[in-house]
Amino acid sequence: MAFLPCILLPDRVNAICNLDFMWTVSAPPSCPSPYQQSLAPGKAEKAMKREHYYSKTWKRIWKNLSGMEGLVNLRVELMILGRQEDLWEAQEFQFTKLVHRPQQFRLVLPDSVARRMAGKIEGSNCTVESIDCSMSGVDVPES
């Protein structure tokens, strides 16, 4: 998704009506990685560049999605690796305010994250669902 506008011509990108994708992520883009103090300066610098790239890619993907003119239905399922689910807060999902074009925008999150975020994620066309509920078509109840 980050490079879709580089691969397809703008007319082709804007002709996409339905988009459903699963995105595997780890820690939130705003969460700095815990660098070990024993890392050599060159290795710590490389690790920081990777972290910066992750944050830039996160923003680029949401910018690309918000710019798709023909998008009607969008479903994004975030698979969060490891035990990183507790690190995700509402601020990480501010992009939902930017994604206006699809009539239906379904953001599918792991159950624990979806329940914590219920009522905290904004977006006029955004519905937050639990991965477990997504399978059955049931929305996460608002708390």
N, C-alpha and C positions, 0 to 999 in steps of 0.2 A: 504494500500500500504506500510505503514511503516514496517509492520510485515509479509508481503507476503513471504519473504525468510525463515521465521521461521515456516510458516504454510505448505508451499509446498516444496517438494524436489527440488534441483537445476535444475534437468532435466525437471521438470514440469514447473518451472518458465521460463526456457529458451525455452520451447515449445510454449509459448504464442506468437501468431503472431499479433493479433489485440487487442488493449486495449483502451477502451473509458470510462473515468470516470469523475464524477463531484465532485469537492472538494470545500467545504464551508470553507472559511477563514474569518478572521476579519482583524486586522491590519497587516501590513507587518512584517515578522519575525525580521527585523532589527529595528523596531520601538518600543522603550520601552513604556510600559504602564504607564500612568500618575498615580502614586501612591499618594493617599491622605496622607498628612502629619499627619492626625489624626489616621492613622493605627497603631495599636500596633506593636512593633518590630517583634513578631512572625508571625503576619498576613502579614506584608510586606515581610518577608523572604519567606513565602509560595507562595505569589504572584510572587516573582522573580523566584522561582523554576518552577512555571507553565510557565512563559515566556521563561525560558531557555529550558524547555521541548518542547515547541512549535517550537522554532528555531531549535532544534536538530531533531525534527520530520520532519520539512520542508526539511532539508538537507538530511536526511535519505531517504525520499521518492524519491527525485530527483536522489540520488545515486543509489537506487534500479532500477529506470526506466532506467538509463543510462547503467546498467549492464545486462539488459535483452537481451540475445544474439539472440533470434529468433524474436524479435519485428520488425514488418514491418510497421504497422500503429498505431500511438499513437494520441489520442485526449484527451486533458485535459481541462476541463471547470472549471475555477475558479469563484465561486460565492462569492463575497465580501459582507460581512454583513454590515448593517447600513450605516453610512456616512463615511466609511473608504476609499472609492475609491480614494480620493484626496491624501492619504498618500502613495500610491503605485508609486514608481519611477522605472526607468529602471534598477537600481542596483539590485532590487529584482528579476529580471528575468535573472540574469547572468547564471543560471543553464542551460539555453537553449543551451549554448555553449558546455555543457557536454553530452547532449543527442544526440549521433551520430547515433546510430543503426537504428532506424526506418527510412524507406525511406520517410515516410510522418509523420511529427509531427505538429499537429494543436493545438495551444494554444488559447483557446477561453476565452476572457475577457469581462467584462461589457463594454458597448459601450463607456463610457467616458474614461475608462482606455485604451481601445484598440486605441482610437483616439490619446490620448496623447503619447502612446508608439510607434505609427506607425513610422517605420524607426529606432527606438532606440534599439529594441530587436534583438540580433544577434543569429545566428544559421543557418548553411547551409541548414538544412532540416526543419526549423521551419517557419510556417506560422501563423501569428497572425490574429485572426478573432474576430469580435464583436459578442456578444451573439445574438444580433438582427440579424446580417448578417448570423450567423451560421445557423439560422433557414431557411434562403433562399438560403444558399450556396454561398453567395457573400463575397469576402474578403474585409477587411477594406482598403480604399485607402491610399496610402502613401502620406504624406504631404511634 
